[in-house]
Amino acid sequence: MDSPEEATIRSEQKFRRFLKSLIRKQPRDLLLVIGTGVSAAVAPGIPALCSWRSCIEAVLGAAEQLEVLHPGDVAEFRKKVIKERDLLVVAHDLIRKMSPRTGDMKPNFFQDCLMEVFDNLEQHIQNPVVLQSILRLMERGTMVLTTNYDNLLEIFGQQQGKPMESLDLKDKDKVLQWARGHVKYGVLHIHGLYTDPCGMVLDPSGYKDVTQDPEVM
């Protein structure tokens, strides 16, 4: 069995080989996965883009401002965000609390909160260099998948005259076209998009649905 030092060295060597293999790849052979780091770097003025925790906190702030939740409930959920390790559970409980009578998991006023949080994204783009680089890769055939709920890349691409498309897993035919390379400027939001709360993956059951769907995974 390797010592911790040997295991570290072996891991670093494997990582270097992986990086070298990427250099030899053509853009059309790549699948680029975008996470919160990209959006947070592009629009640092929107805290909700920085992390899952920050996103929940921002939704709570919007719910308080729009008076969707009682102040006591807001305070209680803020404590949960700090203490609870499983933020998916917090998000699930928060949405249920927003609609206790109808049982609707993603009601209209939840969408109102999301629109408040992600309003006017295009006005908050401060560092577009990363987005420019991604667009250049897409021009050369790189496919882009994101776990982000925002559509900053699509907004920026449209500003540059590109026919950007936001895709999610609800439209399986479109996703399959994208997977075959037929949607050049398509961005697959595997966790959904904030403009359509019903398609967002926000709780454990949603993640289970995504990962166990044989048609798209």
C-alpha positions in Angstrom: 0.0 0.0 0.0 1.3 3.5 -0.9 2.2 5.9 1.8 0.3 9.2 1.9 3.2 10.9 0.2 3.4 8.3 -2.5 -0.3 8.5 -3.1 -0.1 12.3 -3.4 2.7 12.0 -6.0 0.8 9.4 -7.9 -2.3 11.6 -8.0 -0.3 14.6 -9.2 1.3 12.6 -12.0 -2.1 11.3 -13.1 -3.4 14.9 -13.1 -0.5 16.1 -15.2 -1.1 13.3 -17.8 -4.7 14.4 -17.9 -3.8 18.0 -18.6 -1.4 17.0 -21.3 -4.1 14.9 -23.0 -6.4 18.0 -23.0 -3.8 20.0 -24.9 -3.9 17.4 -27.7 -7.7 17.5 -27.9 -9.6 19.5 -30.6 -12.5 21.8 -29.4 -15.0 19.5 -31.0 -13.9 16.7 -28.8 -14.5 18.5 -25.6 -17.4 18.8 -23.2 -17.1 21.9 -21.1 -18.8 21.8 -17.7 -19.5 25.2 -16.2 -20.0 25.6 -12.4 -20.5 28.5 -10.0 -17.0 29.7 -10.4 -17.6 31.0 -14.0 -20.8 33.0 -13.1 -19.3 34.3 -9.9 -16.3 35.6 -11.7 -18.3 37.2 -14.5 -20.8 38.9 -12.3 -19.3 39.2 -8.8 -22.0 41.7 -7.9 -24.6 39.0 -7.6 -24.0 37.0 -4.4 -26.5 34.3 -5.4 -24.1 33.2 -8.2 -21.3 32.5 -5.8 -22.6 29.3 -4.1 -25.6 27.2 -3.4 -25.7 28.6 0.2 -25.6 32.2 -1.1 -28.4 31.4 -3.6 -30.7 30.2 -0.8 -29.8 33.2 1.3 -30.6 35.5 -1.6 -34.0 33.8 -2.2 -34.7 34.2 1.6 -33.9 37.9 1.2 -36.3 38.3 -1.7 -39.0 36.3 0.1 -38.6 38.7 3.1 -38.7 41.8 0.8 -41.8 40.5 -1.1 -43.4 39.4 2.2 -43.8 35.9 1.0 -42.7 34.5 4.3 -43.4 35.5 7.9 -40.4 37.3 9.5 -40.2 34.5 12.0 -39.9 31.9 9.3 -37.2 33.9 7.5 -35.2 34.0 10.7 -35.6 30.3 11.2 -34.5 29.4 7.7 -31.5 31.7 8.0 -30.4 29.6 11.0 -30.9 26.4 9.1 -28.8 27.7 6.2 -25.9 28.2 8.7 -26.4 25.0 10.7 -27.7 22.5 8.2 -25.1 20.6 6.2 -27.6 19.3 3.6 -28.7 22.5 1.9 -30.9 20.5 -0.5 -33.1 19.7 2.4 -33.2 23.3 3.4 -34.2 24.4 -0.2 -36.9 21.7 -0.3 -38.3 22.8 3.0 -38.2 26.5 2.0 -40.2 25.9 -1.1 -42.8 23.8 0.7 -43.1 26.6 3.3 -43.8 29.1 0.6 -46.8 27.1 -0.5 -48.2 25.2 2.6 -51.8 25.0 1.3 -51.6 24.0 -2.3 -48.8 21.5 -2.1 -47.3 23.1 -5.2 -43.6 22.5 -4.9 -42.6 25.4 -7.1 -45.3 28.1 -7.0 -45.5 31.4 -8.9 -44.3 33.5 -5.9 -41.2 31.3 -5.7 -40.6 32.4 -9.3 -41.1 36.0 -8.3 -38.3 35.5 -5.7 -36.0 34.0 -8.3 -36.7 36.9 -10.7 -35.9 39.3 -8.0 -32.6 37.6 -7.3 -31.5 37.2 -10.9 -33.0 40.3 -12.3 -31.2 42.2 -15.0 -28.2 39.8 -15.2 -26.8 41.5 -18.3 -26.3 44.7 -16.3 -24.0 42.9 -13.9 -21.5 41.4 -16.4 -18.2 42.9 -15.2 -15.6 40.3 -16.5 -16.7 39.0 -19.9 -13.3 37.5 -20.8 -14.3 34.0 -19.6 -17.5 34.1 -21.5 -15.7 35.2 -24.7 -13.3 32.3 -24.3 -16.2 29.8 -23.9 -18.0 31.3 -27.0 -14.8 30.8 -29.1 -14.7 27.2 -28.0 -18.4 26.8 -28.9 -17.7 28.3 -32.3 -15.2 25.4 -32.9 -17.5 22.7 -31.7 -17.1 22.4 -28.0 -20.3 21.4 -26.2 -21.3 23.2 -23.0 -23.1 21.9 -20.0 -23.7 23.8 -16.8 -25.0 23.2 -13.3 -25.8 26.9 -12.9 -29.3 28.2 -12.8 -28.4 31.5 -14.5 -28.2 32.2 -18.3 -25.3 34.6 -18.3 -23.5 32.8 -21.1 -26.6 32.9 -23.3 -27.2 36.6 -22.6 -23.6 37.5 -23.4 -23.7 35.3 -26.6 -26.8 36.9 -27.8 -25.2 40.3 -27.3 -22.4 39.1 -29.6 -24.9 38.0 -32.3 -24.8 34.3 -31.5 -28.0 32.2 -31.8 -27.8 30.9 -28.2 -30.3 28.4 -26.8 -30.9 27.4 -23.2 -31.8 23.7 -22.9 -33.0 21.7 -20.0 -33.7 18.0 -19.4 -37.5 18.5 -19.9 -37.0 18.7 -23.7 -35.4 15.3 -24.2 -35.5 15.5 -28.0 -33.6 18.8 -28.0 -31.1 17.4 -25.5 -30.5 14.4 -27.7 -29.9 16.8 -30.7 -27.5 18.7 -28.5 -25.7 15.5 -27.5 -25.2 14.7 -31.2 -23.6 18.1 -31.8 -26.6 19.5 -33.7 -27.2 22.5 -31.5 -24.0 24.5 -31.8 -24.9 27.3 -29.5 -27.0 25.3 -27.1 -26.2 25.4 -23.3 -27.6 22.4 -21.4 -28.7 23.4 -17.9 -28.7 20.0 -16.2 -30.2 21.5 -13.0 -32.6 23.7 -14.9 -32.9 27.5 -15.3 -34.2 30.1 -12.9 -36.8 31.4 -15.5 -38.6 28.0 -15.2 -38.9 26.9 -11.6 -40.7 23.7 -12.5 -37.7 22.5 -14.4 -35.2 23.3 -11.6 -33.5 20.6 -9.6 -33.8 21.9 -6.1 -34.3 18.9 -3.8 -33.1 15.3 -3.3 -35.9 13.8 -5.4 -35.1 16.1 -8.3 -31.5 15.0 -8.3 -32.6 11.4 -8.2 -34.9 12.0 -11.3 -31.9 13.5 -13.2 -29.3 10.9 -12.4 -31.7 7.9 -13.0 -33.2 9.0 -16.3 -31.8 6.5 -18.8 -32.7 8.6 -21.8 -30.4 11.5 -21.0 -27.8 10.2 -18.6 
